[in-house]
Amino acid sequence: MKYILLGLLISLLLSCNKKESTSTFETLQYTLLFGDNKAGFFTSSQTSDDTYQFVYEYNDRGRGPHLEESIRLNEEGVIQSLEIQGHNYLKDTVTEIFSLGSEKAKWKSASESGEAKSQNAFYLGINSTPGCWNLLVKKLLESKSIDLYPSGTAKLSSINEYTIGDTLKLKLVEFVGIEFEPNYVWLDYENRFFASPSSWLTTIKQGYESIGQHLYEIQTNKQKENYRNLATELTIIPQGKLIIKNVNVFDSENGSLLTNKTVTVKGKYIESITDQAKAEENSLVIDGTGKTLLPGLFDMHGHLSRSDGILNLAGGVTSVRDMANSFELPTIRDEFNANTVLGPRILIMSGFIDQAGPYAGPVGKIINSLSEGLEAIDFYHDRGYQQIKLYSSIDPSWVKPMAKRVHEYGMRLSGHIPAYMIAEQAINDGYDEIQHVNMLALNFLGDTIDTRTPLRFSMVGKYAHSIDLESENFQSFLRLLKEKDIVIDPTVSIFEGMLTSKPREPDPSFDTILDRLPIQVKRGFYSVGLPMTADEAPVFQQSYLHLLKIVKALFDAGIRIVPGTDSMVGFGLHEELENYAKAGIPNAEVLKIATLNSAKVAQADNLGVIKEGYLADMILIDGNPLEDMSDIRRVETTIKDGKVYDCKTLYATVGVAHFK
């Protein structure tokens, strides 16, 4: 009998221990949100003292990843082994592994493979979930700094503690060394991941969704403090006049070069352009010998955040049109304009509208009826927006009445072409402008494609090469664009990456500058293309080249083109301009497109030209992009509103190497 009792006692103790272990290693659930709309989930499970399982998924208009990550730590708290399976944002297969042996660390994915001598360093996967980032932050809390595989160093920069409500105690952790700007993550009192809020995609512990915006505001105020300090540190304000001497000036009105000139700036404005330099007391003098002075560049398809400001200025971008954003955009515009946050002037704000459904856009006004659509237009007009952007899920029958309301306010209407509609129909129903060259190609592929989904990319890859640009069908479409004065925002460079990237090779849009970028940013620009078979790859390549031919056909037909990025700011605009030149547009005309022509579309009458009385937005280039368009990347100095910025210093601030 005593053995039976002893057995029962042992079973009871084992049962208690099992329950205690289960409680310690609970599974945590998180919600992913676009604004207030649920977009996906994240689960975090610790299965033993050193083993973790994470699952991460969200849907963004038919795109979005599904990732399952398994991690085992060693006794030092760094990753011993890692495995990630699933698919990435563009639905391409993901298989990523890492192992830390006694002598070597090895890693392999569709994007890269490598090895290094084993050390106390942390591996952050290209496709890692927030769980891996949380383990990195835990290590930083312990060691303050940790080397990274393949290279680089992450450093803890600050920890701030907050009590939300009466009892919820959280930490806001800031760390650097991963991306262009500091990273932020919210932890609970046990240093477990709690939230990562943003104006785009927010991840937050399930049950706490209602406080996500509050956490974002606290985090943003922390960021603003950093931005204010940088603005003070990096802005050069001449005490007297600014004089740029011995410089070649691009005349954007005539597409010519004025040689060996002196440009004088007083305050915000260009005072004179003369043949002789005249020294004045307290003047800031810049020698432009052998260099080219251009008007500041325009990016006419941006989605700006505060973190984009420095990269834009460093790349010579002084004016931007924002094509969809959170409702925080007017505040960001005012901060850029006041120079409390470094960044370009935002000339045009576009209000984003899409119809509710599984492929609805991630920001802006998501509507369920035409009446809600008209109210959304009223909302944006009342807040000073100058343009409306419609998206792919909009009911085609709503376009005409929405266009009428937009035009009654004196605003412009643009966007994607709604699904089951073609560009020609959208133009006749009131579009003033079309975003993305694929929307033009789709005009010739019929109205049965569900372009709410990634089919708007893959079908173009498969069939755009077959569009006959000499056919009456295409030529009549060009005539319609010209007759209606439709502006085209091609963003052709994003299709270069989608349609021509190869496994383990860099995105061809950015291959020339990747070595200048922070390592984790650089790693993200490998294998970024659409899923495609070996047989499809050359077809997709030909379709991309055909898109370039479409851009050239637009130019030849006298249709207004504006350059936009919709990708990495600054560098993305440089690539877009190089692609226009590659398409056969003369360099001088490409530079006019990026300056004066864009200023006209934006109705900025005092920008886009280096001329007396105009605002002093200019860039000094070490080279001559009229002869070699790649010189557009060699911006040495950016001037906005008469304020001067050294581009090498700007780049260094965000961890980017200068072109020299």
C-alpha positions as CSV (number, residue, x, y, z in Angstrom):
1,M,0.0,0.0,0.0
2,K,2.8,2.4,0.8
3,Y,4.3,1.9,-2.6
4,I,1.0,2.8,-4.2
5,L,0.8,5.9,-2.1
6,L,4.4,6.7,-3.0
7,G,3.6,6.3,-6.7
8,L,0.6,8.6,-6.4
9,L,2.8,11.2,-4.6
10,I,5.4,11.0,-7.4
11,S,2.8,11.3,-10.1
12,L,1.3,14.3,-8.3
13,L,4.7,16.0,-8.0
14,L,5.4,15.4,-11.7
15,S,2.0,16.7,-12.6
16,C,2.6,19.9,-10.6
17,N,6.0,20.3,-12.3
18,K,4.5,19.8,-15.7
19,K,1.8,22.5,-15.0
20,E,4.5,24.9,-13.7
21,S,6.6,24.4,-16.9
22,T,3.6,24.9,-19.2
23,S,2.8,28.1,-17.3
24,T,6.4,29.3,-17.7
25,F,6.5,28.7,-21.5
26,E,3.1,30.1,-22.5
27,T,2.3,30.9,-26.1
28,L,1.8,34.7,-26.7
29,Q,-0.6,35.9,-29.3
30,Y,-0.3,39.2,-31.3
31,T,-2.4,41.1,-33.8
32,L,-1.1,42.9,-36.9
33,L,-3.0,46.0,-37.9
34,F,-3.1,48.4,-40.9
35,G,-4.6,51.3,-39.1
36,D,-7.6,49.9,-37.2
37,N,-8.0,46.9,-39.6
38,K,-6.7,43.5,-38.7
39,A,-4.1,42.3,-41.2
40,G,-2.6,39.3,-39.7
41,F,-1.2,37.6,-36.6
42,F,2.1,36.7,-34.8
43,T,2.5,33.9,-32.3
44,S,5.5,33.5,-30.0
45,S,6.1,30.2,-28.2
46,Q,8.9,29.2,-25.9
47,T,9.1,25.4,-25.8
48,S,12.1,25.0,-23.5
49,D,14.7,27.1,-21.7
50,D,16.5,27.7,-25.0
51,T,14.0,26.9,-27.8
52,Y,11.5,29.2,-29.5
53,Q,8.9,28.9,-32.2
54,F,7.4,31.9,-34.0
55,V,4.7,32.2,-36.7
56,Y,4.2,35.5,-38.6
57,E,1.6,36.3,-41.3
58,Y,-0.2,39.3,-42.8
59,N,-2.2,40.1,-45.9
60,D,-1.4,43.4,-47.8
61,R,-3.6,43.6,-50.9
62,G,-3.0,39.9,-51.8
63,R,0.7,40.2,-50.9
64,G,2.3,39.4,-47.6
65,P,4.4,36.8,-45.9
66,H,3.7,33.6,-44.0
67,L,6.8,32.6,-41.9
68,E,7.5,29.9,-39.4
69,E,10.7,30.4,-37.5
70,S,12.4,28.0,-35.1
71,I,15.3,29.2,-32.9
72,R,17.6,27.6,-30.4
73,L,19.9,29.7,-28.2
74,N,23.2,28.6,-26.7
75,E,24.2,29.3,-23.1
76,E,25.5,32.7,-24.1
77,G,22.1,33.8,-25.3
78,V,23.0,34.0,-29.0
79,I,21.5,31.8,-31.8
80,Q,22.8,28.3,-32.0
81,S,20.5,27.3,-34.8
82,L,17.7,29.0,-36.8
83,E,15.3,27.7,-39.5
84,I,12.7,29.8,-41.3
85,Q,10.1,28.2,-43.7
86,G,7.2,29.8,-45.6
87,H,6.9,32.5,-48.2
88,N,7.9,36.2,-48.4
89,Y,6.0,39.3,-49.2
90,L,5.8,38.5,-52.9
91,K,4.8,34.9,-52.2
92,D,8.2,33.4,-53.2
93,T,9.3,30.4,-51.2
94,V,11.5,31.0,-48.1
95,T,14.0,28.5,-46.7
96,E,16.6,30.1,-44.4
97,I,18.9,28.3,-42.0
98,F,21.7,29.3,-39.7
99,S,24.0,27.1,-37.5
100,L,26.8,28.1,-35.0
101,G,29.4,25.3,-34.8
102,S,32.5,25.1,-32.6
103,E,34.6,26.6,-35.4
104,K,32.3,28.1,-38.0
105,A,29.0,29.9,-38.3
106,K,27.1,29.1,-41.5
107,W,24.0,30.6,-43.1
108,K,22.0,29.9,-46.2
109,S,18.8,31.3,-47.9
110,A,17.4,31.9,-51.3
111,S,19.2,35.3,-51.1
112,E,22.6,34.5,-49.7
113,S,24.9,31.9,-48.3
114,G,28.0,32.4,-46.2
115,E,30.2,31.4,-43.3
116,A,32.4,33.0,-40.7
117,K,34.5,32.2,-37.8
118,S,32.4,31.3,-34.7
119,Q,32.2,34.1,-32.2
120,N,29.7,35.5,-29.7
121,A,27.7,37.2,-32.4
122,F,24.0,37.3,-33.2
123,Y,22.4,36.2,-36.4
124,L,19.3,38.2,-37.6
125,G,17.7,36.4,-40.5
126,I,16.7,38.2,-43.7
127,N,13.2,36.8,-43.1
128,S,13.2,36.8,-39.3
129,T,10.0,37.5,-37.4
130,P,9.5,39.9,-34.5
131,G,10.4,37.0,-32.2
132,C,14.0,36.9,-33.4
133,W,14.3,40.7,-33.0
134,N,13.0,40.3,-29.4
135,L,15.8,37.8,-28.7
136,L,18.3,40.3,-30.1
137,V,16.9,43.0,-27.9
138,K,17.1,40.8,-24.8
139,K,20.8,40.1,-25.6
140,L,21.3,43.9,-25.9
141,L,19.7,44.5,-22.5
142,E,22.4,42.2,-21.1
143,S,25.5,43.2,-23.1
144,K,24.6,46.7,-24.5
145,S,26.3,45.8,-27.7
146,I,26.6,42.7,-29.9
147,D,28.3,41.9,-33.1
148,L,26.1,40.6,-35.9
149,Y,26.4,37.9,-38.6
150,P,27.2,38.4,-41.5
151,S,28.7,41.8,-40.3
152,G,27.9,44.9,-38.3
153,T,27.2,45.7,-34.7
154,A,23.9,46.4,-32.9
155,K,24.0,48.8,-30.0
156,L,21.5,49.6,-27.3
157,S,21.0,53.4,-27.2
158,S,18.2,54.0,-24.7
159,I,15.5,52.5,-22.5
160,N,12.5,54.4,-21.3
161,E,9.9,53.0,-18.8
162,Y,6.2,53.9,-19.0
163,T,3.1,53.0,-17.1
164,I,0.1,52.9,-19.4
165,G,-3.1,53.4,-17.5
166,D,-2.8,52.5,-13.9
167,T,-0.9,49.2,-14.0
168,L,0.6,48.3,-17.4
169,K,4.3,48.7,-17.1
170,L,6.2,48.8,-20.4
171,K,9.7,49.6,-21.7
172,L,10.5,51.4,-25.0
173,V,13.9,50.2,-26.2
174,E,15.9,52.1,-28.8
175,F,18.8,50.4,-30.6
176,V,20.9,51.2,-33.6
177,G,23.2,49.5,-36.2
178,I,20.5,47.6,-38.1
179,E,18.8,50.0,-40.5
180,F,19.0,53.7,-41.6
181,E,17.5,55.0,-38.4
182,P,17.2,53.7,-34.8
183,N,14.8,50.8,-34.3
184,Y,12.2,50.8,-31.5
185,V,10.5,47.9,-29.8
186,W,8.1,47.8,-26.8
187,L,8.7,45.2,-24.1
188,D,6.6,44.1,-21.1
189,Y,8.0,43.9,-17.5
190,E,9.5,40.4,-18.3
191,N,11.3,41.8,-21.3
192,R,9.0,39.9,-23.7
193,F,7.9,41.5,-27.0
194,F,4.8,43.6,-26.5
195,A,4.4,45.9,-29.5
196,S,6.0,47.5,-32.6
197,P,3.7,50.3,-33.6
198,S,4.0,52.3,-36.8
199,S,2.0,54.5,-39.2
200,W,1.9,51.6,-41.6
201,L,1.9,48.1,-40.0
202,T,1.5,47.7,-36.2
203,T,2.2,44.5,-34.3
204,I,0.8,44.4,-30.7
205,K,-0.1,41.9,-28.0
206,Q,-3.6,40.5,-28.4
207,G,-6.1,42.3,-26.2
208,Y,-4.2,45.6,-26.2
209,E,-5.0,46.8,-29.8
210,S,-6.8,49.9,-28.4
211,I,-3.6,51.3,-27.0
212,G,-1.5,50.9,-30.1
213,Q,-2.0,54.5,-31.3
214,H,-1.0,55.8,-27.8
215,L,2.2,53.8,-27.9
216,Y,2.9,55.1,-31.4
217,E,2.5,58.7,-30.2
218,I,4.9,58.1,-27.3
219,Q,7.4,56.5,-29.7
220,T,7.0,59.3,-32.3
221,N,7.7,62.0,-29.7
222,K,10.9,60.1,-28.8
223,Q,11.9,60.1,-32.5
224,K,11.0,63.7,-32.9
225,E,13.4,64.7,-30.2
226,N,16.2,62.9,-32.2
227,Y,15.1,64.6,-35.4
228,R,15.1,68.1,-33.9
229,N,18.6,67.6,-32.6
230,L,19.8,66.4,-36.1
231,A,18.1,69.3,-37.8
232,T,20.0,71.7,-35.6
233,E,23.3,69.8,-36.0
234,L,23.2,69.2,-39.8
235,T,21.6,72.5,-41.1
236,I,24.1,75.1,-42.3
237,I,22.4,78.6,-42.4
238,P,24.6,81.2,-44.1
239,Q,25.2,84.3,-41.9
240,G,25.3,86.4,-45.1
241,K,24.7,85.4,-48.7
242,L,25.4,82.0,-50.2
243,I,27.7,82.2,-53.2
244,I,28.4,79.3,-55.5
245,K,31.2,80.3,-57.9
246,N,32.8,78.8,-61.0
247,V,29.9,76.4,-61.5
248,N,28.1,75.1,-64.6
249,V,24.4,75.7,-64.2
250,F,21.7,73.6,-65.8
251,D,19.1,75.8,-67.5
252,S,15.9,73.6,-67.1
253,E,13.9,75.9,-69.3
254,N,16.1,75.4,-72.4
255,G,17.8,72.1,-71.5
256,S,21.3,73.6,-71.8
257,L,24.3,74.2,-69.6
258,L,25.5,77.7,-68.6
259,T,29.2,77.4,-68.0
260,N,31.3,79.0,-65.3
261,K,28.6,81.0,-63.5
262,T,28.3,82.5,-60.1
263,V,24.9,81.9,-58.3
264,T,24.1,84.2,-55.4
265,V,21.4,83.3,-52.8
266,K,20.0,85.8,-50.3
267,G,17.8,84.2,-47.6
268,K,15.4,81.8,-49.3
269,Y,15.7,83.1,-52.8
270,I,18.1,83.2,-55.7
271,E,19.4,86.7,-56.0
272,S,21.5,86.6,-59.2
273,I,23.3,84.5,-61.8
274,T,26.4,86.3,-63.1
275,D,29.7,85.7,-64.8
276,Q,31.8,87.1,-62.0
277,A,32.1,86.1,-58.3
278,K,31.9,89.0,-55.9
279,A,33.0,88.4,-52.4
280,E,30.8,89.9,-49.6
281,E,31.3,90.0,-45.9
282,N,30.0,87.0,-44.0
283,S,29.2,85.1,-47.2
284,L,29.4,81.4,-47.4
285,V,31.3,80.6,-50.6
286,I,31.2,77.2,-52.3
287,D,33.6,76.5,-55.2
288,G,31.8,74.7,-58.0
289,T,34.7,74.2,-60.4
290,G,34.1,71.2,-62.6
291,K,30.7,70.6,-61.0
292,T,27.0,71.0,-62.1
293,L,24.3,73.0,-60.3
294,L,20.8,71.7,-60.9
295,P,17.4,72.7,-59.5
296,G,16.4,70.4,-56.6
297,L,15.0,67.1,-57.8
298,F,11.3,66.2,-57.5
299,D,10.1,62.7,-56.4
300,M,6.5,62.6,-57.6
301,H,5.5,59.3,-56.1
302,G,6.5,59.1,-52.4
303,H,5.0,57.6,-49.3
304,L,6.9,59.7,-46.8
305,S,7.7,59.1,-43.2
306,R,10.0,61.2,-41.0
307,S,12.8,58.7,-41.4
308,D,12.8,59.3,-45.2
309,G,13.8,62.9,-44.9
310,I,17.5,62.7,-44.6
311,L,17.9,60.1,-47.4
312,N,15.9,62.4,-49.7
313,L,18.0,65.5,-49.0
314,A,21.2,63.5,-49.3
315,G,20.0,62.3,-52.7
316,G,19.2,65.8,-53.9
317,V,15.4,65.4,-53.6
318,T,14.0,68.7,-52.3
319,S,10.4,68.4,-53.3
320,V,8.0,65.4,-53.1
321,R,4.4,64.5,-53.9
322,D,3.0,62.1,-51.4
323,M,0.8,59.5,-53.0
324,A,-0.8,57.8,-50.0
325,N,-0.1,58.0,-46.3
326,S,-1.5,58.0,-42.8
327,F,-3.5,60.9,-41.6
328,E,-0.3,62.2,-39.9
329,L,0.9,63.4,-43.3
330,P,-0.1,67.1,-42.8
331,T,1.9,67.2,-39.6
332,I,5.0,65.6,-41.3
333,R,4.7,68.2,-44.1
334,D,4.7,71.0,-41.6
335,E,7.7,69.6,-39.7
336,F,9.7,69.3,-43.0
337,N,8.7,72.8,-44.0
338,A,9.7,74.2,-40.6
339,N,13.0,72.3,-40.7
340,T,12.2,70.8,-37.2
341,V,12.6,67.5,-39.0
342,L,15.0,67.3,-42.0
343,G,13.3,66.5,-45.2
344,P,12.0,67.7,-48.6
345,R,9.1,70.0,-49.0
346,I,5.8,68.1,-49.5
347,L,4.1,70.0,-52.3
348,I,1.1,67.7,-53.0
349,M,-0.8,65.5,-50.5
350,S,-2.9,62.7,-52.1
351,G,-5.8,61.4,-50.2
352,F,-6.1,57.6,-50.6
353,I,-9.5,55.9,-51.1
354,D,-10.2,52.2,-51.6
355,Q,-13.2,50.0,-51.3
356,A,-13.4,47.6,-48.3
357,G,-12.6,43.9,-49.1
358,P,-9.8,41.4,-48.8
359,Y,-7.5,43.4,-51.0
360,A,-8.2,46.9,-49.7
361,G,-5.2,49.2,-49.3
362,P,-3.5,49.6,-46.0
363,V,-4.0,53.3,-45.3
364,G,-6.4,56.2,-45.9
365,K,-10.2,56.0,-46.3
366,I,-11.6,52.5,-46.8
367,I,-15.2,52.8,-48.0
368,N,-18.3,50.6,-48.4
369,S,-20.4,52.8,-50.7
370,L,-20.3,55.6,-53.2
371,S,-21.7,58.0,-50.6
372,E,-18.9,57.1,-48.3
373,G,-16.5,57.8,-51.2
374,L,-17.9,61.2,-51.7
375,E,-17.6,61.9,-48.0
376,A,-14.0,60.8,-48.1
377,I,-13.3,63.3,-50.9
378,D,-14.9,66.0,-48.7
379,F,-12.7,64.9,-45.8
380,Y,-9.5,65.3,-47.7
381,H,-10.5,68.6,-49.3
382,D,-11.3,70.1,-45.9
383,R,-7.8,69.1,-44.7
384,G,-5.9,70.7,-47.6
385,Y,-5.2,67.7,-49.8
386,Q,-4.8,68.6,-53.4
387,Q,-5.3,65.2,-55.1
388,I,-7.3,62.0,-54.7
389,K,-5.8,58.6,-55.4
390,L,-8.2,55.8,-56.1
391,Y,-7.1,52.2,-55.6
392,S,-7.7,48.8,-57.1
393,S,-10.8,47.6,-55.2
394,I,-13.0,50.6,-56.1
395,D,-16.2,49.7,-57.9
396,P,-15.7,51.0,-61.5
397,S,-19.2,52.5,-61.6
398,W,-18.1,54.8,-58.8
399,V,-15.2,56.4,-60.7
400,K,-17.3,58.9,-62.7
401,P,-19.3,60.5,-59.8
402,M,-16.2,60.5,-57.6
403,A,-14.3,62.3,-60.4
404,K,-17.1,64.9,-60.6
405,R,-16.8,65.6,-56.9
406,V,-13.0,65.8,-57.1
407,H,-13.1,68.3,-60.0
408,E,-15.7,70.4,-58.3
409,Y,-13.1,71.1,-55.6
410,G,-10.4,71.9,-58.2
411,M,-8.5,68.8,-57.1
412,R,-6.9,66.2,-59.4
413,L,-7.9,62.5,-59.6
414,S,-5.3,59.7,-60.1
415,G,-4.4,56.2,-59.0
416,H,-4.5,52.6,-60.0
417,I,-7.0,51.5,-62.5
418,P,-9.8,49.6,-60.5
419,A,-10.1,45.9,-61.1
420,Y,-12.2,44.9,-64.1
421,M,-11.7,48.3,-65.7
422,I,-9.1,49.4,-68.2
423,A,-7.1,52.7,-68.3
424,E,-9.1,54.0,-71.3
425,Q,-12.3,53.7,-69.4
426,A,-10.9,55.4,-66.3
427,I,-9.6,58.3,-68.4
428,N,-13.0,58.8,-70.0
429,D,-14.6,58.7,-66.6
430,G,-12.4,61.5,-65.2
431,Y,-8.9,60.4,-64.3
432,D,-6.3,63.1,-64.7
433,E,-3.3,60.9,-64.1
434,I,-2.3,57.2,-63.9
435,Q,0.2,55.7,-61.4
436,H,2.5,52.9,-62.6
437,V,3.4,51.9,-66.2
438,N,1.9,48.4,-65.6
439,M,-1.5,50.0,-65.5
440,L,-1.0,51.1,-69.1
441,A,0.2,47.7,-70.2
442,L,-2.9,46.1,-68.6
443,N,-5.1,48.3,-70.8
444,F,-4.2,45.9,-73.6
445,L,-4.6,42.7,-71.6
446,G,-8.4,42.9,-71.2
447,D,-10.8,43.8,-68.3
448,T,-11.1,40.3,-66.8
449,I,-7.9,40.3,-64.7
450,D,-8.4,40.7,-61.0
451,T,-5.9,43.5,-60.6
452,R,-6.6,43.8,-56.9
453,T,-4.2,40.9,-56.6
454,P,-0.5,40.4,-57.6
455,L,-1.9,39.4,-61.0
456,R,-1.4,43.1,-61.9
457,F,2.3,42.3,-61.8
458,S,2.6,38.7,-63.0
459,M,0.3,39.1,-66.0
460,V,2.4,42.1,-67.1
461,G,5.5,39.9,-66.7
462,K,4.0,37.2,-68.9
463,Y,2.4,39.3,-71.6
464,A,3.6,42.9,-71.8
465,H,6.4,42.0,-74.2
466,S,3.7,41.1,-76.8
467,I,2.0,44.5,-76.9
468,D,2.4,45.9,-80.4
469,L,3.5,49.6,-79.9
470,E,3.0,50.4,-83.6
471,S,-0.6,49.0,-83.7
472,E,-3.5,51.3,-84.2
473,N,-4.9,50.1,-80.8
474,F,-1.8,51.4,-79.0
475,Q,-1.4,54.6,-81.1
476,S,-5.0,55.5,-80.5
477,F,-4.5,55.1,-76.8
478,L,-1.5,57.5,-77.0
479,R,-3.7,60.0,-78.7
480,L,-6.3,59.7,-76.0
481,L,-3.6,60.4,-73.3
482,K,-2.4,63.4,-75.2
483,E,-5.8,64.8,-76.0
484,K,-6.9,64.5,-72.4
485,D,-3.5,65.8,-71.1
486,I,-3.2,62.7,-68.9
487,V,0.0,62.7,-66.7
488,I,1.8,59.4,-66.4
489,D,3.8,58.5,-63.3
490,P,5.6,55.3,-64.6
491,T,7.7,54.2,-61.6
492,V,9.2,51.8,-64.1
493,S,12.2,51.0,-61.9
494,I,10.1,49.0,-59.4
495,F,9.3,46.6,-62.3
496,E,13.0,46.2,-63.0
497,G,13.3,44.6,-59.6
498,M,10.1,42.6,-59.8
499,L,10.6,41.2,-63.3
500,T,14.4,40.8,-63.7
501,S,15.8,39.9,-60.2
502,K,17.5,36.5,-60.0
503,P,18.0,34.3,-56.9
504,R,21.0,35.3,-54.8
505,E,21.6,38.3,-57.0
506,P,21.0,41.9,-55.9
507,D,18.0,43.9,-57.1
508,P,19.3,45.4,-60.4
509,S,17.6,48.7,-59.4
510,F,20.1,49.1,-56.6
511,D,23.0,46.9,-57.3
512,T,25.4,49.8,-57.8
513,I,24.8,51.3,-54.4
514,L,24.2,48.3,-52.1
515,D,27.7,48.2,-50.7
516,R,27.1,51.7,-49.3
517,L,24.1,50.6,-47.2
518,P,23.8,49.2,-43.7
519,I,24.2,45.5,-43.8
520,Q,20.6,44.5,-42.9
521,V,19.2,46.9,-45.4
522,K,21.6,45.6,-48.1
523,R,20.5,42.0,-47.4
524,G,16.9,42.9,-48.0
525,F,17.7,43.8,-51.7
526,Y,18.5,40.2,-52.7
527,S,15.9,37.9,-54.4
528,V,13.2,40.6,-54.5
529,G,11.6,39.4,-57.7
530,L,8.2,37.8,-58.5
531,P,8.0,34.1,-58.3
532,M,8.8,32.8,-61.8
533,T,9.9,29.6,-63.5
534,A,13.2,29.2,-65.4
535,D,11.2,29.4,-68.6
536,E,9.4,32.5,-67.5
537,A,12.5,34.4,-66.5
538,P,13.6,35.5,-70.0
539,V,10.0,36.4,-70.8
540,F,9.7,38.6,-67.8
541,Q,13.0,40.2,-68.7
542,Q,11.6,41.1,-72.2
543,S,8.5,42.5,-70.7
544,Y,10.5,44.8,-68.5
545,L,12.4,46.1,-71.5
546,H,9.1,46.5,-73.3
547,L,7.9,48.7,-70.4
548,L,10.9,51.0,-71.1
549,K,9.8,51.2,-74.7
550,I,6.3,52.2,-73.5
551,V,7.9,55.0,-71.4
552,K,9.8,56.2,-74.5
553,A,6.7,56.0,-76.6
554,L,4.9,58.3,-74.1
555,F,7.7,60.8,-74.3
556,D,7.8,60.8,-78.1
557,A,4.0,61.4,-78.1
558,G,4.4,64.5,-76.0
559,I,2.6,63.0,-73.0
560,R,3.7,64.5,-69.6
561,I,5.8,62.1,-67.5
562,V,6.7,62.6,-63.9
563,P,9.4,60.7,-62.0
564,G,8.5,58.7,-58.9
565,T,10.1,56.1,-56.8
566,D,7.5,54.1,-54.7
567,S,10.7,52.5,-53.4
568,M,13.8,53.4,-51.5
569,V,13.9,57.2,-51.4
570,G,16.7,59.1,-53.0
571,F,18.5,56.2,-54.6
572,G,15.2,55.0,-56.2
573,L,14.7,58.4,-58.0
574,H,18.3,58.2,-59.4
575,E,17.5,54.8,-60.8
576,E,14.2,56.0,-62.3
577,L,16.0,58.8,-64.1
578,E,18.7,56.5,-65.3
579,N,16.0,54.2,-66.7
580,Y,14.4,57.1,-68.6
581,A,17.8,57.7,-70.2
582,K,18.2,54.0,-70.9
583,A,14.8,54.1,-72.6
584,G,16.2,56.6,-75.0
585,I,15.0,59.9,-73.6
586,P,17.8,62.5,-74.0
587,N,19.6,63.4,-70.7
588,A,18.6,67.0,-70.8
589,E,14.9,66.1,-71.2
590,V,15.2,63.6,-68.3
591,L,16.6,66.4,-66.1
592,K,13.7,68.7,-67.2
593,I,11.2,66.0,-66.3
594,A,12.8,65.7,-62.8
595,T,12.8,69.5,-62.2
596,L,10.8,72.1,-64.2
597,N,8.2,69.7,-65.7
598,S,7.4,68.2,-62.3
599,A,7.2,71.7,-60.8
600,K,4.6,72.6,-63.4
601,V,2.5,69.5,-62.6
602,A,2.8,70.3,-58.9
603,Q,1.8,73.9,-59.7
604,A,5.0,75.1,-57.9
605,D,5.6,78.3,-60.0
606,N,8.7,79.3,-58.0
607,L,10.6,76.0,-58.2
608,G,12.2,73.8,-60.8
609,V,14.4,76.6,-62.3
610,I,17.7,78.3,-61.3
611,K,16.6,81.8,-61.9
612,E,16.5,85.2,-60.1
613,G,13.6,85.4,-57.7
614,Y,13.0,81.6,-57.5
615,L,13.3,79.7,-54.3
616,A,16.8,78.5,-53.6
617,D,16.3,74.7,-54.0
618,M,19.4,73.5,-55.8
619,I,21.9,70.6,-55.8
620,L,25.6,70.6,-56.6
621,I,26.8,67.5,-58.5
622,D,30.3,66.2,-58.8
623,G,30.0,65.5,-62.5
624,N,27.7,66.3,-65.4
625,P,24.5,64.3,-65.7
626,L,23.9,65.8,-69.1
627,E,26.7,63.7,-70.4
628,D,26.4,60.7,-68.0
629,M,23.1,60.3,-66.2
630,S,24.7,58.1,-63.5
631,D,26.4,61.3,-62.3
632,I,22.9,62.2,-60.8
633,R,24.0,59.9,-57.9
634,R,27.0,62.1,-57.1
635,V,25.3,64.9,-55.1
636,E,27.7,66.8,-52.9
637,T,25.6,69.6,-51.6
638,T,21.8,70.1,-51.3
639,I,20.3,73.5,-50.8
640,K,16.7,73.8,-49.7
641,D,15.1,77.2,-48.9
642,G,18.6,78.6,-48.9
643,K,19.7,76.3,-46.2
644,V,22.8,74.1,-47.0
645,Y,23.3,70.4,-46.3
646,D,26.5,68.5,-46.8
647,C,25.5,65.2,-48.4
648,K,28.4,63.2,-47.0
649,T,27.4,64.1,-43.5
650,L,23.8,63.4,-44.1
651,Y,24.6,59.9,-45.4
652,A,26.9,59.2,-42.5
653,T,24.0,60.0,-40.1
654,V,21.9,57.2,-41.5
655,G,24.8,54.7,-41.9
656,V,25.3,55.1,-45.7
657,A,28.7,55.5,-47.2
658,H,29.3,58.5,-49.5
659,F,29.9,57.9,-53.2
660,K,33.5,58.9,-52.8
